[in-house]
Amino acid sequence: MSKRDCDVIVVGAGNAAFCAAFAAQEGGAKVIMLERAPEPENGGNSRFTAGAIRFAYNGLDDLKSVMPDLSAEEIERTDFGSYTTEQFFDDMFRVTRFRTDPALCERLVTSSYDSMKWLQSRGVRFVPIYGRQAFKIDGRFKFWGGLTVESWGGGPGLVDQETAIAAKSGISIKYGARVLSLIYDGHTVQGVRVKQGEQISEIYAPAVVLATGGFESNTEWRTKYLGPGWELAKVRGTRFNTGDGIRMALDIGASPAGNWSGCHAVGWDYNAPEFGDLDVGDGFQKHSYPWGIMVNARGERFVDEGADFRNYTYAKYGRRILEQPDNFAWQIFDKKVLGLLRDEYRIKRVSKVSANTLEELASKLEGVDPKGLLAEIKAYNAAVKKNVPFNANIKDGRGTVGLDVPKSNWANTIDEPPFEAFQVGCGITFTFGGLRIDPESGQVMDTDQIPIPGLFTAGEMVGGLFYFNYPGGTGLMSGTVFGRLAGTSAARAAMKPKVHA
């Protein structure tokens, strides 16, 4: 008779891992969670997110089922709109250049609303994202870009809620427990080898769910798979996502899948530390660039800041910043739009310059050619379609004419002091390459595309969902959908009666 310390082992303790654990327990399984980080740094990348979560909904009634404590006053002052499955599909296919795996995308989108209701039923509280995804128009808040809801307390709040739910449910979480390898007999995964302190032990279970994130915190792998220069990027989140789960699965013959040279990377404060700082959380991000311009060391613009809503461009612009001379850029704003800047621009630890004239600003931007910058702003100001009204809630068509690098929307002249500029580098969030899974079960496939008995995965380890870019808020949704799927399937496999000859 084979050893069994529990029914399902979940490796990791972020959102995807918790969803897998909850679902496995619902399937009757005894679950143990193994988290590499010490308890004060628990939660993986989920703790570092702002907590926004993208899902399809048809209107207010759907939102009320996810946020039952919405007040009458909030409902009265808010136009929540809708975000249909068709819109979600369109966003996924458009931003991934139609490379997203159709079966994975189908499950993500069509399961998104039900998954939100499931999380809410487990005790996770959600609230509207007033501070970052809504502007007040004629006295009412209006949401834009398909994002309406965040977890209460952001990413830290989500992890803390899920940790409390796990504790209340009797799910064991072992911290400082680094899984080294899978126990595998050449056919079936039977458990894991884990190091905790100086002790190395074996834990046996008929099903293992890997939810250990990507490899963004592994400098060598970043350079190997993303390319030269990526060792210079800062890591937005946890220092523990070094690809352990991916490696141990590949070691037993799992099939890699997805965009291994791609990642989610954003504009991140240039002087931020090497890894995420829990005291600052997501505050080093700088995502209000659509309202201003972004220039490199030559003083030149290099992206269309207004190509689309921030939700659909921010995850690819980090790569563009990394490609610039000396790997930085400055975001520049004038008085007209300072009130629109997100809260992260007002934190204490920020790389910021202020000036009352453009000449003074040009002289203060470290690493930037002042003459090049002044010439660029002059050309940009002259190209703005000043006859088109500015509207932050829609793609307003207020663009530029005749520039080599156009700005398609939200183009305002940079001419009204005070001027403020913020220095950004590249902050990598997570990597897109991962493991091939069966979209019906979350089971990991081997290189012959045959399911590996006893092995499942979820979250950032799922390969094939994101390519090139990413619609904001889809990561937590993916973790929820595929975590729940993997946990349900793992419990079913673990609890299946043995057939004796």
C-alpha positions in Angstrom: 0.0 0.0 0.0 1.4 3.4 -1.0 2.2 6.0 1.6 -0.3 8.9 2.1 0.3 11.9 4.4 -2.6 13.8 3.0 -4.8 13.6 -0.2 -3.6 16.8 -2.0 -0.4 18.8 -1.6 -0.6 22.4 -2.9 2.8 24.0 -3.5 2.5 27.8 -3.0 0.3 30.1 -1.0 -0.9 32.8 -3.4 -4.3 33.3 -4.8 -4.1 30.4 -7.2 -2.8 28.0 -4.5 -5.6 29.0 -2.1 -8.2 28.5 -4.7 -6.8 25.1 -5.4 -6.8 24.2 -1.7 -10.3 25.4 -1.2 -11.6 23.5 -4.2 -9.7 20.3 -3.2 -11.1 20.5 0.3 -14.6 20.9 -1.1 -14.0 17.7 -3.0 -13.4 15.9 0.3 -9.6 16.0 0.3 -7.3 16.5 3.2 -5.0 19.3 2.0 -1.5 20.5 3.0 -0.1 23.8 1.6 3.7 24.2 1.3 4.9 27.8 1.1 8.6 28.6 0.4 8.4 32.1 1.9 8.5 32.8 5.6 5.1 33.7 7.0 5.7 37.5 7.0 6.3 37.3 3.2 3.5 35.0 2.4 1.1 35.3 -0.5 3.5 35.2 -3.5 2.8 37.8 -6.2 -0.8 38.0 -5.1 0.2 40.1 -2.0 2.0 42.6 -4.3 -1.0 43.2 -6.6 -3.4 46.0 -6.3 -6.2 43.4 -6.1 -8.0 44.3 -9.4 -9.7 41.3 -10.9 -11.3 41.1 -14.4 -14.5 39.1 -15.0 -17.5 39.2 -17.3 -20.7 40.7 -15.9 -23.9 41.9 -17.5 -24.8 44.8 -15.2 -25.6 45.9 -11.7 -27.4 42.7 -10.6 -24.3 40.6 -11.4 -22.1 43.0 -9.4 -24.5 43.0 -6.4 -24.1 39.2 -6.2 -20.3 39.6 -6.0 -20.5 42.7 -3.8 -23.6 42.2 -1.7 -22.7 45.1 0.6 -22.8 47.7 -2.1 -24.6 50.6 -0.6 -27.6 52.5 -2.1 -25.5 55.6 -2.1 -22.7 53.9 -4.1 -25.2 52.5 -6.6 -26.8 55.9 -7.0 -23.5 57.8 -7.7 -22.0 55.1 -10.0 -22.5 54.0 -13.6 -21.0 50.4 -13.4 -21.8 49.6 -17.0 -21.2 46.0 -18.1 -18.4 43.9 -19.3 -19.7 41.0 -21.4 -18.1 37.7 -22.2 -17.8 39.0 -25.8 -15.8 42.0 -24.6 -13.6 39.8 -22.5 -12.9 37.5 -25.4 -12.2 40.4 -27.6 -9.7 41.9 -25.1 -7.9 38.6 -24.7 -7.5 37.9 -28.3 -6.7 41.5 -29.3 -3.9 42.1 -26.7 -2.3 38.7 -27.3 -2.4 39.1 -31.0 -4.8 36.2 -31.3 -2.2 33.8 -29.9 -4.0 32.9 -26.6 -4.9 29.3 -26.5 -8.6 29.1 -27.4 -9.5 26.3 -25.0 -7.7 28.0 -22.1 -9.2 31.4 -23.0 -12.7 29.8 -23.2 -12.4 28.4 -19.7 -11.0 31.6 -18.3 -13.7 33.9 -19.7 -16.8 31.7 -19.4 -15.9 30.7 -15.8 -14.9 34.1 -14.6 -18.3 35.3 -13.2 -19.1 32.0 -11.5 -15.6 31.9 -10.1 -16.1 35.4 -8.5 -19.4 34.3 -7.0 -17.6 31.2 -5.6 -14.8 33.2 -4.0 -17.4 35.5 -2.5 -19.3 32.6 -1.1 -16.0 31.4 0.5 -15.8 34.7 2.4 -13.7 36.9 0.1 -15.0 40.5 0.1 -14.9 42.6 -3.1 -15.4 46.4 -3.6 -15.5 48.8 -6.5 -12.2 50.2 -7.7 -13.1 53.8 -7.3 -9.6 55.1 -6.8 -8.0 53.7 -10.0 -10.6 52.8 -12.5 -13.3 55.4 -12.4 -13.6 59.1 -13.1 -16.5 61.3 -12.0 -18.6 62.6 -15.0 -21.6 64.9 -14.3 -21.6 63.9 -10.7 -21.4 60.1 -11.3 -18.5 57.7 -11.3 -18.0 55.9 -14.6 -15.8 52.8 -14.9 -13.7 52.1 -17.9 -11.4 49.5 -19.4 -13.3 46.4 -18.3 -12.1 46.6 -14.7 -14.7 47.4 -11.9 -13.9 45.2 -8.9 -11.0 44.7 -6.6 -10.5 42.6 -3.5 -11.0 44.4 -0.2 -7.7 45.6 1.0 -6.1 45.1 -2.4 -3.6 42.2 -2.9 -2.6 42.1 0.8 -6.3 42.0 1.8 -7.0 39.2 -0.6 -4.1 37.1 0.8 -5.0 37.8 4.4 -8.7 36.9 3.8 -7.7 33.7 2.0 -5.2 32.8 4.7 -7.9 33.2 7.4 -10.4 31.2 5.4 -7.8 28.4 5.1 -7.1 28.4 8.8 -10.8 28.4 9.7 -11.3 25.5 7.3 -8.5 23.4 8.8 -6.2 23.6 5.8 -2.6 23.2 7.1 0.0 25.8 5.7 3.7 25.1 6.3 5.8 28.3 5.8 9.5 28.3 5.0 8.9 25.0 3.3 10.8 24.9 -0.1 9.7 22.0 -2.3 12.8 20.7 -4.0 11.4 18.0 -6.3 8.5 15.8 -7.1 8.4 12.2 -6.0 7.8 10.4 -9.2 8.0 6.7 -10.1 8.2 7.2 -13.9 4.4 7.0 -14.2 2.7 8.8 -11.3 3.5 11.7 -9.0 3.3 10.5 -5.5 4.4 13.5 -3.4 7.2 16.0 -2.9 10.6 16.4 -1.3 10.6 19.5 0.9 13.3 21.4 2.8 12.2 23.2 5.9 15.0 24.7 7.9 17.8 22.2 7.9 15.4 19.2 7.5 14.7 17.5 4.2 11.7 15.2 4.3 9.2 13.6 2.0 5.5 14.2 2.0 3.3 11.7 0.2 0.0 12.4 -1.5 -1.7 10.9 -4.6 -2.1 14.4 -6.1 0.1 17.5 -6.2 -0.9 21.0 -7.4 2.0 23.3 -8.3 1.1 27.0 -7.9 4.6 28.5 -7.4 4.4 31.4 -9.9 6.8 32.1 -12.8 10.5 32.6 -13.0 10.7 36.4 -12.9 12.9 36.4 -9.8 15.5 34.2 -11.4 18.1 36.5 -13.0 19.7 33.7 -15.0 16.4 32.4 -16.4 15.2 35.9 -17.2 18.3 36.5 -19.3 18.2 33.0 -20.8 14.5 33.1 -21.9 13.5 36.8 -22.1 16.8 37.9 -23.6 19.9 40.0 -22.9 19.3 43.0 -20.7 16.5 41.4 -18.6 18.9 40.9 -15.7 18.6 44.7 -15.3 14.9 44.7 -14.7 13.4 45.2 -11.2 11.1 42.6 -9.8 7.7 44.0 -8.8 6.7 41.1 -6.5 8.1 38.3 -4.4 11.7 37.3 -4.5 10.7 33.6 -4.2 9.3 33.1 -7.8 12.4 31.6 -9.2 10.8 28.9 -11.4 11.1 26.0 -8.9 7.7 24.6 -9.8 8.3 24.8 -13.5 11.8 23.2 -13.2 10.6 20.2 -11.1 7.8 19.5 -13.5 10.1 19.8 -16.5 12.5 17.4 -14.7 9.9 14.6 -14.9 9.0 15.3 -18.5 6.3 18.0 -18.4 5.7 19.9 -21.6 6.7 23.6 -21.7 4.1 25.8 -23.3 3.3 29.4 -24.0 5.3 32.6 -24.6 8.6 31.8 -22.9 10.3 34.9 -24.2 7.4 37.1 -23.0 6.3 38.6 -19.7 4.2 41.2 -18.0 6.4 44.2 -17.4 5.5 47.8 -16.5 6.8 51.2 -15.8 8.3 51.0 -12.3 10.0 53.6 -10.2 13.6 53.8 -11.4 15.0 53.7 -7.9 12.8 50.9 -6.5 14.6 48.0 -4.8 15.6 44.8 -6.7 12.5 43.0 -5.4 9.1 44.1 -4.2 8.8 45.9 -1.0 5.7 44.9 1.1 5.7 48.3 2.8 5.2 50.0 -0.5 3.4 47.2 -2.3 2.2 48.3 -5.8 3.0 51.9 -5.1 6.2 51.9 -7.3 4.1 51.5 -10.4 3.5 54.6 -12.5 0.4 54.0 -14.7 -0.9 57.5 -15.5 1.3 57.9 -18.6 -1.7 58.2 -21.0 -2.3 61.7 -19.6 1.2 62.9 -20.4 4.2 62.0 -22.5 7.1 59.6 -21.9 10.6 60.3 -23.1 14.0 58.5 -23.2 17.5 59.7 -22.6 17.5 61.5 -26.0 14.5 63.4 -24.9 12.4 61.6 -27.5 9.0 59.9 -27.2 9.1 56.2 -28.1 5.6 54.8 -27.5 2.0 56.0 -28.2 1.0 56.8 -24.6 -2.6 57.0 -25.7 -2.8 53.9 -27.9 -5.4 52.4 -25.6 -6.7 52.4 -22.1 -3.9 51.9 -19.6 -5.2 48.4 -18.8 -4.3 47.2 -22.3 -0.8 48.8 -22.7 0.9 49.0 -19.3 2.0 45.3 -19.3 4.0 45.6 -22.5 5.4 49.1 -22.0 7.9 47.9 -19.4 9.7 46.0 -22.1 9.8 49.2 -24.3 11.3 51.2 -21.4 14.0 48.5 -20.8 14.9 48.8 -24.5 15.7 52.5 -24.2 19.2 54.0 -23.7 20.3 53.3 -20.1 17.0 51.5 -19.6 14.9 54.4 -18.2 12.3 56.9 -19.2 10.7 60.0 -17.7 6.9 60.6 -17.6 6.1 64.3 -17.9 2.8 66.0 -17.0 1.7 69.6 -16.6 -0.8 71.3 -14.4 -3.8 70.4 -16.5 -3.6 66.7 -15.7 -1.9 66.6 -12.3 -5.3 66.0 -10.6 -5.8 62.8 -12.7 -2.6 61.1 -11.6 -3.1 57.9 -9.6 -2.3 57.7 -5.9 1.0 56.0 -6.6 2.4 59.3 -7.8 2.0 60.8 -4.4 3.9 58.2 -2.3 7.0 59.3 -0.3 9.4 57.1 -2.1 9.2 58.5 -5.6 11.7 59.6 -8.2 10.2 63.0 -9.0 11.2 66.4 -10.4 9.2 69.6 -10.4 9.7 72.8 -12.3 8.0 76.0 -13.3 9.4 76.3 -16.8 10.2 73.7 -19.5 13.8 74.9 -19.6 14.1 74.3 -15.8 12.5 70.9 -16.2 14.8 69.9 -19.1 17.8 70.8 -16.9 16.6 68.7 -14.0 15.8 65.4 -15.8 18.8 63.3 -15.0 20.3 61.5 -18.0 18.2 63.4 -20.6 19.5 65.6 -23.4 17.9 69.0 -22.6 17.9 70.3 -26.2 16.4 67.1 -27.5 13.7 67.2 -24.9 12.7 70.9 -25.6 12.6 70.2 -29.3 10.4 67.1 -28.7 8.0 69.0 -26.5 7.8 71.8 -29.0 7.0 69.4 -31.9 4.5 67.5 -29.8 2.6 70.6 -28.6 2.3 71.8 -32.2 0.9 68.4 -33.3 -1.9 68.2 -30.7 -5.5 68.3 -32.1 -6.6 71.1 -29.9 -10.1 71.3 -31.4 -11.0 67.8 -30.1 -12.3 67.7 -26.5 -10.3 65.8 -23.8 -12.3 63.0 -22.1 -10.4 60.7 -19.8 -13.3 58.1 -19.7 -13.3 57.2 -23.4 -10.8 56.9 -26.2 -11.4 60.5 -27.1 -9.5 60.8 -30.4 -7.7 63.9 -29.1 -4.4 62.8 -30.7 -1.5 64.3 -32.7 -0.9 64.9 -36.4 2.3 64.4 -38.3 4.6 62.9 -35.6 6.7 59.8 -36.2 5.5 58.5 -32.9 1.8 59.5 -32.7 -0.3 59.9 -29.6 -3.8 58.6 -30.5 -5.9 59.7 -27.5 -5.7 62.1 -24.5 -3.1 64.4 -26.0 -2.8 67.6 -24.1 -0.1 70.2 -24.7 2.7 70.3 -22.1 2.7 74.1 -21.5 1.0 75.0 -18.2 3.2 75.1 -15.1 3.9 73.5 -12.7 5.5 70.6 -14.6 6.1 67.3 -12.9 8.2 64.4 -14.2 8.7 60.9 -12.8 11.6 58.6 -13.6 10.7 55.0 -14.4 12.5 51.8 -15.3 11.2 48.3 -16.1 9.4 46.3 -13.4 8.7 42.7 -14.3 5.5 41.2 -12.8 5.4 37.6 -14.1 6.6 35.5 -17.0 4.2 34.1 -19.6 6.0 30.8 -20.3 4.9 27.8 -18.3 3.5 24.3 -18.5 1.1 22.7 -20.9 -2.2 21.7 -19.2 -5.4 19.9 -20.1 -7.9 22.8 -20.1 -10.6 20.4 -18.9 -8.8 19.3 -15.7 -5.7 21.5 -15.1 -3.6 18.3 -15.3 0.0 18.8 -16.5 0.8 17.2 -19.8 4.1 15.5 -20.7 6.1 16.1 -23.8 4.0 13.5 -25.6 1.0 15.5 -24.6 -0.3 12.8 -22.3 -1.5 13.8 -18.8 1.0 13.1 -16.0 -1.0 11.2 -13.3 -1.2 13.1 -10.0 0.2 16.4 -11.2 -1.8 19.6 -11.7 -0.9 23.3 -12.0 -2.5 26.7 -11.8 -1.8 30.5 -11.8 1.3 31.9 -13.5 2.6 28.5 -14.2 -0.1 27.9 -16.8 1.5 28.3 -20.2 -0.4 29.4 -23.3 -2.8 32.0 -21.9 -0.9 35.2 -22.4 1.3 36.3 -25.3 3.1 39.7 -25.7 0.7 41.5 -23.5 -2.0 41.1 -20.9 -5.4 42.7 -20.0 -5.1 44.2 -16.5 -6.7 42.2 -13.7 -6.6 38.9 -15.6 -3.9 37.3 -13.5 -5.9 37.0 -10.3 -8.9 35.8 -12.4 -6.7 33.2 -14.1 -5.4 32.1 -10.7 -8.9 31.7 -9.4 -10.3 29.8 -12.4 -7.4 27.5 -12.9 -6.7 27.1 -9.2 -10.3 26.0 -8.6 -10.1 23.7 -11.6 -6.8 22.1 -10.5 -8.0 21.6 -6.9 -11.3 20.1 -8.0 -9.5 17.7 -10.4 -6.8 16.8 -7.8 -9.3 15.9 -5.2 -11.2 13.8 -7.7 -8.0 11.9 -8.6 -6.9 11.5 -5.0 -10.3 10.3 -3.7 -11.0 7.9 -6.5 -11.4 4.4 -5.1 -8.5 2.0 -5.8 -9.4 -0.9 -8.0 -7.8 -4.2 -6.8 -7.1 -7.0 -9.1 
